[in-house]
Amino acid sequence: MNQINPKKLLNSKWTAIRPINKEKHFVVSRVAFDDDGVVIECELNAVMSNRFFDIEWSTLKDPAVWLQGWL
C-alpha cells in the first residue's frame, strides 16, 4: 500500500500500472480540501499530453493501480 500524506499530494508524481490513453506518467495538479482537512478533489495532469482529469485520491494508495514517482 502506497503511503500518502494528503498535505504533500500536490505536485507529487505517479506512474500508472496500466497506461490511461497510452499515458503513464502523471502529476497531481490540484487538490481541494474540505473544512476538516479531508481531500474532496484530486486532479491529475498527464505529462505527455497535458490533459487533466479528476480521480478519487484514495486510488493512489493501491500499488496495483499506481506507483509513486516516475518509473
C-alpha positions, -999 to 999 in steps of 0.1 A, spaced: 0 0 0 14 34 -10 18 58 19 4 92 11 2 123 32 -27 143 18 -10 176 26 20 165 3 -2 153 -25 0 184 -46 28 182 -73 35 146 -65 45 123 -94 27 90 -103 31 62 -128 0 43 -139 5 5 -139 -20 2 -168 -15 32 -191 -45 55 -195 -50 66 -231 -14 55 -238 -1 78 -210 15 65 -178 32 95 -162 11 120 -142 15 149 -118 -11 158 -92 -21 193 -103 -48 203 -79 -61 191 -45 -91 205 -27 -98 201 10 -130 205 30 -132 225 62 -119 194 82 -88 190 60 -102 159 42 -93 157 5 -125 162 -16 -110 166 -51 -78 155 -68 -68 163 -103 -41 146 -123 -22 161 -153 -8 137 -179 28 147 -186 29 139 -224 -5 153 -235 -11 179 -208 -46 166 -203 -63 169 -169 -88 146 -152 -102 141 -118 -97 109 -98 -106 96 -63 -73 103 -45 -75 72 -24 -70 51 -55 -34 63 -55 -28 41 -24 -33 10 -44 1 -3 -58 -18 -25 -83 -30 7 -100 -4 34 -92 33 36 -83 47 67 -66 72 85 -88 80 81 -125 92 47 -133 
